[in-house]
Amino acid sequence: MKLSEQLKVIAPTDRIRIVQGKRGNRDPEYDPGNKILYCGWMGQLQHTDAETEFLTRDPEVVRTIAHMEIRHKEFRERGLMPPYEPEVTRMYEFKDMTIFLYYDIYIQ
């Protein structure tokens, strides 16, 4: 499946991460063999930015994964691993934890 075909079936309100590389045993941001090309809302993905030139190549999608990120909201104070996008307002809040849902789309 091509990337353009995959993006057509994802809602603009969904969060996506487009990753170049292979799915390993770690989150893509901590895997040195992967490069995150885009992370954000599907509806904000711009096809004209220099940073998104990979969209014009329309690469093959090798894997799509629904990824849940759970982090403690006091990660700084406790010296814990930060969330991938710490500046973004949390979608869901529990007493001490937050959850983000992403579609991780791996391309060649």
N, C-alpha and C positions, 0 to 999 in steps of 0.2 A: 504494500500500500504506500502511496506517495504521501508526503506531509500535507499537501494541499487537500487531499481527500480526507485525511484524519481531522484536520482543523474544521472542515465543514460540518462535522457531526458533534462538535463541542460547543456548548452554549457560551455566549459572550460573558456570562456571569461566573463561569468556571475559572479557577486558577490553574495555570499550566506552567510546567518547566520543560523546555526543549533542551535536551542533553545530547551532546555529540560524544559517542563512545559506547562502551558496553556496560550493561548492568552488572555491577559487582556486588560484594557483600556489604558495602557501606553506602551511606547516603551520598548522592552525587557530588555534593559540595565538599565532601571529605575524601573523595576518590581521585587520586592524582591522574588516573587514566581518562577522566571525563572532563568535559568543558561544558558549563551551563551557558547556552547561547541566549536564552530568554527565560525570564521568570516574572510572572504577573498575571493579570486578568487577560483572558482570551480576547475580550472586546477591545483591549488597549494595544494589542499587537499591531504595530505599524509596518506596512510593507515597503515604506519608503526610507526608513532609517538606514544609515550605513551599518549599524550594528546588527541589522536583520537581513543582510545581503544573502544569507543562506536560504531565505524564502524564495529567491529567484531561481536557485538551483533545483528547488523542489526535490529534496533528497528522499530516499526510501526510509520508511519507518520500520525499525527492526523490533521494537517492543514498546508497548504502552502499559503503564502501571498506575493504578490509583494509589497514591502515596499519602499516608497520614502522618503529620508531624505533631508530636506532643512535646511541649516544653514547659518548664516551670516559669511562671510570669515574673518571678524574682530571680531570674537567672544571673543577673549582674551581682546582686548582693550575696548570692550563695556560691559564686564562682563556678556556675554550671555552663554547659555548652549553650551558646545562644541559638535562637531560632534563625532560619535562613534569612528572613526579612524582619528584623527586630523593630523597624520603624512603622510597620503596618499595624493598624488597629486590629485587634483580635476579632475573629468572627464569632467565636464561642468562648465564654469564660466560665470556669469552675472556680472553686475556692482558691486553689493554688496553681491550676494547670490551664493551658490553652491548647487548642487543636486547630490545625490548618489542614485542608484537604487539597491535594494537587493531583493533576494528571502529569506524570512524568512520561514524556515522549522521547524515546531514544532514537536517534537517527545515525546514519553512517557518516 
